[in-house]
Amino acid sequence: MPSWIEFHDSVLTAVNQSAEAREILLDAYVHRWEKFGNQWRGTGWEQPVRIRMQNAVGSEALPVLPAEISDGELRASGLTQGTLLPVPFESSGDCGLLLRLVGGSTIDINGRGLQVEALGSGRFIENLPEDMRPTPGG
């Protein structure tokens, strides 16, 4: 089922650094959409998500976590994914992640090579109106 992370309404729970990668963990608000005939049915879920970026640099000083995300964007392979980010998502090229946190702090990380994956099955929150359905390209 096609799914998208909505940065707004998600929570940054951890940022872990290893020698080869930085791992960003979210309690993400995830949209899931299915098509039934000519109509779309959307649901909102709370789901753990891992964003793993290779050769990552930036945002060494972190705010107190967990921290609510007010907005964000992901840049990968020359494209920018704004409000909604497809999950799973993968890119082998240059990439960047910008998260604006409630209260004004930002997390800005750049690297090369990226994987975004949902962890576990998630928890149902609500039904979504069709006008919130992502358009092609995110």
N, C-alpha and C positions, 0 to 999 in steps of 0.2 A: 504494500500500500504506500503510495507516495507520501512523504513526510517532509516538513520544513521546521527548522528552529526559528522561533520568533525571539530575537534578542531582548526586546522589551518584554517584561514579565518573566524573564529568566534570572537566575541567581548564579553568580560566580562563587564556586565553593572552594577551589584550590588551584594553585599554579605550582607545578612541580618541574624542577630542572634536573636533567641528567647530562652526561657528557655529550650525548648525541642529539637530544631533543628537549623541547619544552612541552609539557602536557597541561592543558587548561581543562578543568572540570567544571561542568555546569549542571545545575538542576534546571533543565531547560523547559520552557513552554513550547510544546511541539504540536503543530497542526498536522492532522492526517486527513487525507481526502480520498474518497472513492466515488466513481461515477456509476450511477444506476440509471440506465436508459439515457435520457437527455439531461438528467439532473445530477448535481454533485452533492455529496453529503460530507460535511466536515466535522471533525471532533477535535477538541483541545485536550492535551495530555501533559502531565508533569513527568519528565523522564531524564535520568542521568545521561549526559552526553560528554564524550571525550574529544577534544581537539588536540591533535598531536602535530607539532611543527618541528621539522628538522632544522638544524643550524640556526636556531632562534636567538635573536638579540632584541634588547629593548625592555622597558618597564621593569627595572630591577627592584625598585621600591614598590611594595604592594600595600594596598589598603588593608584594614582589618577585614578578614573574611569570616563568614560569607558576606557578600555585597550584592545588592540588587542592581541589575543592569537596566539603564534607561534607554539605551540605543547602541547599535553596533554595526560594523560592516566587515566583510571579509574580501580581500583582494587576492585573486589568484589567476594566473595565466592571462593577464591583461583584462580580466573582467572584475567588476565589483558587485558583490551580493550585499544588498542593503538589509532592509527590514527582515526578510525571510531568507534563510539559508537551507538549501536542500540537504537532507541527511538520509543515507550516507553521501559523503562528498570526498573527492580525492583530487589532488593536483601535484604534479612532480616539479613544477616550475617555481619561480619567485612568488612569494605570498606574504600577506600581512593581515593582522587582525587588530581591529580597533574596537574597544569596548568602552562606552561612556557609562559611568556608574552613577547611581543616585547619590547626590551630594557633591558632584562635580569632578571626582577623580577619573582618570582615564588609564586604560591598559592599552599599550601600543607595542605590538610584537611583530617583527619581520623575520622571515626565514626563507628556506627553499625546501619544498616538499611538505605536503599537508594531508592529513587524514582526519575526517570528521565521522564519528560513529556513535550511534545510540547504544546505551548499555542497559540491558534488561528490557522488560516489557512496558514499563510506564504505568501511570495511574490516571484513569479517566477523570477529567475536570468538567467539561461542558461540550454541548453541541455548538457548532459555529454557523453563522449565517453565510449563505453562498457568496455574498459580496466580499468576504474575506479570503476567498480562494486565490491562491497564487496564480499569477499570469505566467505564460511560458517565459523561461529565463529567470524565474525567481520572483 
